[in-house]
Amino acid sequence: MDALPTSLADYGPAALSAVVVAGYLVVGEPVVGAVLHRRFEGRLRTDAGARRSFYARLLVLEWGLALLALVIWLSAPEVDAAAVGLRWPDGWPGPLATALALLVVAFVVASTRALRGGALTHLPAPAEGAGRHAEPSMHSTLALLPRTPGERRLFTAVGLTAGICEEWLYRGFFLAVVSAVAGGPPTAVLIAVAAVAFGVAHAYQGAGGVLVTGLLGAVMAAIYLDSGSLLLPVLLHALIDLRFLAVPTRALPPAGVR
């Protein structure tokens, strides 16, 4: 992708703000995420509205951070829309983007079929008395999934928000800043940086979650850099998150299992 900035000077007076927000995505977001999820887990067994409250907090935080990044970008007139992926793809995506997109769709279809078949109900329960942080990360992740119609509506908004805001923040905005700071590094370096940043942001999911989301970050970065547009990554990311809405409540572990 040739449109990425190659100098931090392109950001003008917004350069420091851009670096600070990009740094927050790598250093601050994992801490904030861990704190939010720890509080959520603490409320889950005693507060029937814990999920709805958690979803609302996610919506406020993600849109707030996305709007902040947007304001910073708008304050950098030398960084155009193409440099942050805010444009339509030029025709059909290239072979790499197409192949990766098809792999993502295949994963969504296969994993949704497995989830609908009740795969989640066969997960081993957390060990009695092991403590919250000793529980398998999958149980913490499953605790986030909606059980009621109201929760499902909010979860839909969260899934769409993740697709839009996280792709804008971690692919469009973040990679443009990294490219500017590093003077236009090779595509492989940008993909690796994107993978690490996105994986670490999900540290609350445990080592397995970091690995899976890091891989997702690499795939989305590769698709973005190959196509030059955030459109396809946004759609695929939202599809990955929203696939859980196809899972009936009966296929989920009991609401109190984390």
C-alpha angles and dihedrals in degrees: 000000000000097000097075115113116255100196134048087222087075087074092057113187090355093063097098093046091049092052092046093052092044089051091050090056089059102035109019103038095062090053094046091046092051092049094048093049093046090054091045092052090049092055098039099089096043105034120062090197096053095109095046091049091048092049091050091051091050091051093051094045097045096045091043093053092043091052091048090053089047092053091050091050091048087054090058105072093178091063106075129200093264090058091063098037097255096139140082116269116262098248123305115355117260124263094269095050091045094050093047092047091052090050090052092050090049090051091050092050095046096044093046091052090050092048093047088051090063100258090147094060090063096059114118113257118245113269113265111257093004093124131241096278093050093058120106110271090233091067091054090051093047090053088068095060117104123253105177132053091251092051091048091055092051091044089056089057090047092051093050090045092052091052094050104033101037094048090048092047103039101031110022103032101024098047091047090055092045090050091050094048093046095043098246105317123199118283092249090059092050091050091050092048091048091051094051094045094049094043094050090048087064096049090127087074092064129240093311092052092049090052095048096044090043089056090048089051091053093049093048091047091051091049091047096047092045095049098033091223136092092215099093095042090050092052094045094045092051090047091054093053097039093052087085089070087069089061113093117230090244089065092059125085115256113292093252096054114101 
